[in-house]
Amino acid sequence: MVGCLSEEGLEDIAGKEGFVAFVYLDGEEPGVAIKDRKTGRPTVGFGHLLTEAEIAQKQWATGITRDAAKDLFRRDLSRFESDINERVTVRLNQNQYDALVSLVFNIGTGAFSRSTLLKKLNAGDFAGAAEQFGVWRVANGKVDKRLVKRRAEEASLFLRP
């Protein structure tokens, strides 16, 4: 097991998430006022989902700096790294590990823990696990072209030696 996201992996995920200084709802394009949206959870920075306590404190009302967002992002990623380290029982190369962190950051630990991808991976079926990345391409009940692209990139990275 590799066990630690590479700096390249961190930058790749940050690029996929994009930086938004002000609160927006995940699953939606930033730039539309929250009051005008119907879906998603309050999010800031590089995909940080705000907790109820953070929302109540209104600490993000004036936005977040890129540096503060990067620190928050690293803390968030550590939870997903821990989950992968706990659940994956086979040896991974760095590319496989980075691809999994990107996926799990996006779909969540619960979905990952119940996934066919994890079952195939732990059974040593790396090709079958790579095919499963494409399953996670739906947002708000519809296939999302951004997720299709992201999953293809993650699967490609996963298969890279």
N, C-alpha and C positions, 0 to 999 in steps of 0.2 A: 504494500500500500504506500502510495506517495505521501498522502496526509496533509499537504499544504499547497494552497493555490499559488501558482507562480505569479510573478509581477506581470508577465505578458497576459496571463489569464485574467488577472484583476483589471488590466487596462482594456482587454477585449470585452469583458462584461460591462464595464463602465461605459464603453462606447455603444454597446447594444442598448443599455438602459437609457443613456443620454442624461445630461445634467439639466435639471430644471430648478431654478433658485426659489420659486414660489410654489405653494401647495397646489396640486392638481389631483385629479382622480385617475387611478391606474386604469388601464384598459381604454383610455380616451386620449385623444391628442391634446397636449397642453395648449393653452391659449384661449380656451373657452371658459367662461366664468363658471365656478363650481355650482353656483345656484341654478345654472342652466343645464346641468347634466343630470342624467338619470341613473347612471351606473358607476361602479368603481369605488375604490377606497382612497381616502386622503393619503397622498404620497408627496415626497419632497426629495430634492437632491438627486442621487443616483438610484432611484427606485425604493427609497426607504418608506415603508408603510408606517404611517403615524399610529401610535398607540392611543387609546382613549385618554390616558394621562397627558400625553403630548398635545393632543387636540384641545383638551380642557385648559392647559397652560397657555395656549395661544403663542407659544414660543417661536413659531414659524411665521407669524404675521408679517414680519419685515423681511422675510426671505432668509436664505442660508448662503454662505460663501462656498465657493468651490472647495476650499481646503477643509472647512467644517463638514461639508458633504462627503468628502473623501474619507475622513476619519469615521464618520457614521457608517459609511458603506463598508469599510474594513470590519467594523464591529458586527454589522449585519452578516457579512459573509462568513465570519467565524462560526456562527450557528449552523450554517449549511455545511461547512467543512466538517464540523463535529458529527453531524447527522450522517454524512457520507462515510466518515471514518468508522462510525458505529455499525452501519448497516451493510457495507460492502465487505465481502469476505475473500475476494480474490485480489491478486496483485494488479495494480494499475500503473500505467506509465503516466508521465506528467500531462500529456495531451488528453488522455482519457479522464484523468482527475479534473483538469480544468474544464473540460466539456460538461462533466457531471455537475460541477459547482454552478456553471452557467444555467444549466437546466433546472436544478433544484432551487436556485435562487428565484427563478421565474415561476415554477409550478408549485413550490412549497414542499415542506418535508413530509406532510401527511400523504399527499398524492404520490410522492416518490416512494415512500415506504410501502404503499399498496400496489405499486406499479409492476406490470409485466416486465418492464425494462430491468428493474432490480432483480426480479426472479431469474431472468435469462442471464444477466450478468453474473450473479452468484453461482449459477450452474456452469459458468465458464463459456457460455454462448455469446461471445463478444459481437459477432456479426448480427445475431438476433437482437442483442441489446441495442446496437447502433440503429437497426431498423425501427426500433420503438421510439426513437426521438421524434419521428414524424407524427406520432399519435398525438402529441401535445401541441396542437396548432389551432385550437378553438378558443375564442374569446367572446364572451357575451352571446354564446350559442351559435356563432358563425365562424367558419374558417377565416382566419386572419392572415392576410398575405405577409405581414411583418413576421408573424410567428412561423409561417412556412419557411421563410428565408432564414430565420434564426435557427430553427431546428435543423435545417440542411447544413448550415455552417457548424453547428455543434456536433452533428453526426460525422461530418467530414473530419473535424478536429479529433473526435473520439477514435476514428479509424487510423489516424496518422501515428506511425511508430515514434 
